[in-house]
Amino acid sequence: MSEITPDVVTHLASLARIALTDEEIQTLTGELGAIVDSVAKVSEVATPDVPATSHPIPLVNVYRDDVPGVTLTTEQALAGAPEHDGSRFQVSAILGEEQ
């Protein structure tokens, strides 16, 4: 059985600066107790010959090398823009703001 009591929950709440009602303290006492009990059960079966894991499936880097390729020229990029100043896109003011 866990050592989580209403006094422990009240103390933790005060450390975290969380105001709890008596009902919330009772609810959290049971929930935190269940969590502590579950961790204790896992700790019982975790033996030195069972390696610790952070993820059940090995992760590998999925990124490819950053190789520059063919890119658009400024003129090509701006060709379909409704407004531009020759080197940048221009965007109309939104929400009635004036520039």
C-alpha positions in Angstrom: 0.0 0.0 0.0 1.2 3.5 -0.7 2.3 6.1 1.8 0.2 8.9 0.1 -2.0 10.5 2.7 -4.2 13.6 2.6 -1.5 15.4 4.6 1.1 14.5 1.9 -1.2 15.7 -0.9 -1.9 19.0 1.1 1.9 19.5 1.5 2.6 18.8 -2.2 -0.2 21.2 -3.2 1.2 24.0 -1.0 4.7 23.4 -2.4 3.2 23.7 -5.9 1.1 26.7 -4.8 -2.1 24.9 -5.9 -5.3 25.6 -3.9 -7.2 22.3 -3.5 -10.6 21.7 -1.9 -11.1 18.9 0.6 -12.8 16.9 -2.1 -9.9 17.3 -4.5 -7.4 16.3 -1.8 -9.4 13.1 -1.2 -9.6 12.3 -4.9 -5.9 13.0 -5.5 -4.9 11.0 -2.5 -6.4 7.9 -4.1 -5.1 8.7 -7.6 -1.6 9.4 -6.4 -1.6 6.3 -4.2 -2.6 4.2 -7.2 0.3 5.7 -9.2 2.8 5.0 -6.4 1.5 1.5 -6.1 1.8 0.9 -9.9 5.4 2.2 -9.9 6.2 -0.1 -7.0 4.8 -3.1 -8.9 7.0 -2.3 -11.9 10.0 -1.9 -9.7 9.5 -5.4 -8.3 9.8 -7.0 -11.7 12.5 -4.8 -13.0 15.7 -6.8 -12.5 19.3 -6.0 -13.4 19.1 -8.4 -16.3 16.2 -6.4 -17.9 17.7 -3.4 -19.7 16.0 -0.1 -19.2 14.4 1.4 -22.3 13.1 4.8 -23.1 11.2 3.6 -26.3 10.0 0.2 -27.3 11.2 0.5 -30.9 14.8 1.6 -31.7 14.8 5.1 -33.2 17.1 6.1 -36.0 17.8 9.5 -37.6 15.4 9.8 -40.5 17.0 13.0 -41.9 18.7 13.0 -45.2 21.9 15.0 -46.0 21.2 18.6 -46.9 22.3 18.8 -50.5 21.5 22.1 -52.4 19.6 21.5 -55.6 18.3 23.6 -58.4 16.3 26.6 -57.1 14.2 29.3 -58.6 15.6 32.6 -59.6 14.1 35.7 -57.9 12.3 36.5 -61.2 10.8 33.0 -61.4 9.7 33.0 -57.8 8.0 36.4 -58.2 6.5 35.7 -61.6 3.2 34.5 -60.2 3.0 36.9 -57.3 0.1 39.4 -57.5 2.3 42.1 -55.9 6.0 42.4 -55.6 8.7 45.1 -55.6 11.1 43.3 -57.9 13.0 41.5 -55.1 10.3 40.6 -52.5 6.7 39.6 -52.2 4.4 42.4 -51.2 1.4 41.6 -49.0 -1.5 44.0 -48.5 -2.3 45.2 -45.0 -4.7 43.0 -43.1 -7.3 43.8 -40.5 -7.6 47.4 -41.7 -4.1 48.4 -40.7 -2.3 51.0 -42.7 1.4 50.6 -43.6 
